[in-house]
Amino acid sequence: MAIEGDKYRNHLIGEGEKATQWRHGAPPTYDLVNKLFEDGRTKEWPKGSLEETVQNAVKTWEMELSHKTRLGDFKSVNPAKFKISVNGRKGLSGEETLAMGSYNALLQTSLPPEFQYYKADTETFESSHDVFRTAFPRGFAWEMLAVYSGPPVIAFKFRHWGFMEGPYKGHAPTGDLVEFTGMAVLKVDEELRAEEVEVYYDPGELFAGLLKGEKMTSADSVDSMASRLQACPFLKGEK
C-alpha cells in the first residue's frame, strides 16, 4: 500500500527520500496522532501563517529525529550546526540527540535518582519510545500556541498532550488527558532549517498525570499489555 504524504510533515516521501534509511524500514504514518491533534488542538492557524509554518517545521524535525537513522538524511535541520538544550542544560549535538532519542534528550535531569520518575540515563532510544507509545497508544500530540518572533530567531509557546490509555512504569492507565506547556527558542538558517533549539518546560506537569494511576501488580501489568496489543498491535506516531 502506497504511503501518502503527511499534511503536517514534509520529507516523508518523494525523490529526496529515495536513499533515506528509516528506523522501521519505511516512512511512518501519523493517522492516529493527526486525528488526536485535530480533535484536541486549541488553535487552528491560517494556511501559510508563520504559526502554521513553524508548527509544521517542528513536527517535521521531530519526525525525522524519531524515524530517520542518519543525520545526513535530515532535511529540516542543519546537520552541521544542530544543537538542542533543555531547561538550561548543556546542549546536545544532532548526533548525540539522534543516538539517545528525543524523549531521553527532553527528560534528562540532575535530580537525585530517588526523585527521578523517568531515568533517561538508563533508557535506550527504543525503550524510551516504547514507554510513551505504551502510555499514549493514540500518540502524543503537539501544537503551537503562540509565536512571539519571526526568523531567524523564533520564540514560541507550545502544548503537548495525550490520553493515558496504557500503563506507565507500573502505574495503571487512567484514560485521563495528560498535558504540559512550554516555551522554546528556535534559531534557523536561510532555508528555515533548525540550527539551535532551546526548550523550557516543567516535567512535573507531565509526570503528575502519568503517576496518577494506581501501582499495578505484575499480573495487572501483563493483562493490561495483552489487552493493548490485542486492540492495537503496532503503533507508530508523533513522539
N, C-alpha and C positions, 0 to 999 in steps of 0.2 A: 504494500500500500504506500503510495507516494506521500511524503510529508509536505504539507503546505507551509508557506511562510507564516510567521507569527506576527500579529498586528502591533505588538508592543516591543518586539525584539528584532534587531537586524542580525545579519551574519549567521543565520541558521542554515540557509540553503543558497544555491547559486554557484556561479563559476568560481568565486573566491573561496568556496568551501570544499572544492573537489579534493584537495590534499589534506584537509583538516583531520586530525586524529581525535575522535570522540571517545570520551571516557567509557561509555556503554556501547560503543560500536556504531552508533548512529546518532543523528541530531535528536535532542529531547523534544517532547511535546508538552505543552503548557495548558491544555484544555481545562483541567480541573482548577488550577490556581487562577487562570484567567477568569473563570466564572466566579470564583471566590472574590477576586478583585473587583469585578464589575458589580457584584451583588452588595459588596460591603464598603466600597470606596465612599469617601465623604466629599470628594472633589471630582468633577469631570471637566478637564481642561479643554479649551478650544483647539481644534486641529491647527498645528503649526505654531502654537504659542510656545514661549520659552519654557513654561512649566511642563507642557507635554513633551517637548524635545528633551529636556533634562530627565524627566521621569523615564522615558523610553531608553535614554542613554544608560542610565543606572541599571535598569532591568537587563539591558544587553550585556554590560560588562559583568554583571552578576552571573548571567547565563554562561558566558564564556569562562569565567572563573570556576564555575561548578561543573562544566561539561567538556571543556577542551583541555587536553592533557599537555599541550605545548604552548608556552607563552608566545612563540613565534606565530601561532595561528590566530592570536587575538587581533581583532580589528578595532575595538572600541577603546583600547588603552595604548599608550606609547610604551612598548615593552622595555625600552632602554631607560625610561625615567619613572615608570610607575612605582609608587610607594603609598602605603596606607598606614595610618596611625589611628589608634582608638583611645579616646579619653586621655590624651596626652602621653600615651606610652611611646616607646621607641618605634619608629617607622619600620615597616616590613617591605622588602622589595617584592616585585612581581613574582619572582621565582620562589621566595620564601612563602608568600601567601598561597601560591599555587600548590606548594608541597603540603602545607598544613590544612588548607581549606578555609573557606570564608567563615564558617562558624567558629573554628578554633582561633582565627585571627581576631574576630569580633568579641570573643568571650574570654580572652586572656585576662588574668587578674593577678594582683600581688597580695591578695588576701591569704591568711594562713589556710592550710589545707582543710582544717575542720570547718571553715566557714565558706568553702567553695561548693556551690550547688552544681557546678559543672567544672570538671578538671580538664581544661584544654590541653595541658601538658601530657595527659595520658591517653588522649583520643587521637586516632588517625583521621585522615581525610575521610575515608569510607565510614568509619564508625560514627563520626560526628554527624554526617548526613543521615545515617540510619537512625540515630537518636531522634532527630527532629522530624524526619519523614514518618516515624512511628507515632510521635506525639501529635503531629498535624497531617493526617492522611490526605486531606484535601489541599494541602500546601500551606505555605506561609507567605501571605500576600504583602505587597509593598506599594505604597502610594506617596506621591509628592503632595505635601500640604501647602507649602509656600516657597517661592523663590525670591530672595532678597537682593541678589545682584546677578548681572549677566556675565558672560565670558569676557576675559579668560579666568576670572576667579568667581566661581558660582557658590553662593551661600544659600542653603535651603533647609527647610524643616520637613521631616518625613514621618510616616507611620508604618508600622509592621504589625500584622495580625494574622491569627488563625484560630481554629476551634480545636481544643484539646480532646480529640475523639480517640486517642490512643494513649497508652501509658508513657510516663516519663520517669526513667531511673527508679522504677519500683513504685511510683505513685500512680494510682488508678486514674483512668480517664474521667473527666468531669463533663465533657461536652460544652464547656464554657468558652466564651470568647477570651482569648489571651492576646494582649496587645501592648505595645510600647511606642513612644515617640522619641525623636531625637533630632539633632542638628548635624549638619555636615558642611564642609567647605571643600569644593572640588576645583582643582586647577586643571585647565585643559589647554591643548595646543591649538594651532590654527585650524586643524581638522576636527576639533572638538573631541579629541582622544584624551582620556583621563591620564594625567601625569602624577598628581598628588591628591590624596583623599584624606581628610581629617574627619573623623566621626566622633560625636559626643552624645552619649545617652546613659540612662541609668539601668543597668542589667537587672536591678531589683524589680523593676516593673515586669519584666519577662518572667522571672522566677517566682514572683508572687502568684502568678496564675498557674504555672506548671507544678507548683508544690502544694496546691490546694487539695488535690486528690488524696484519699487515704492510702497509706502504705499497704501494698499488696503482699500476700504470701506467694511462695514460688508457684503453687498450683494456680492461683489467680492470674499470675503473670503469663503462664503457659496458655490458659484458657483465653485470656484477652488477646494474645498474639495470634492464636489459632483462628479466633473469630475475625480479626482484622484481615489476616491473609486470605481467608475464605471469601470475604467481601471484596477485597481489592488486592489481588496477588502481586501487582508490581506498579509502583508509583514513581514517577519522576516529575519534578516540577520546581517551581521557584523556591529557593532556599528552604 
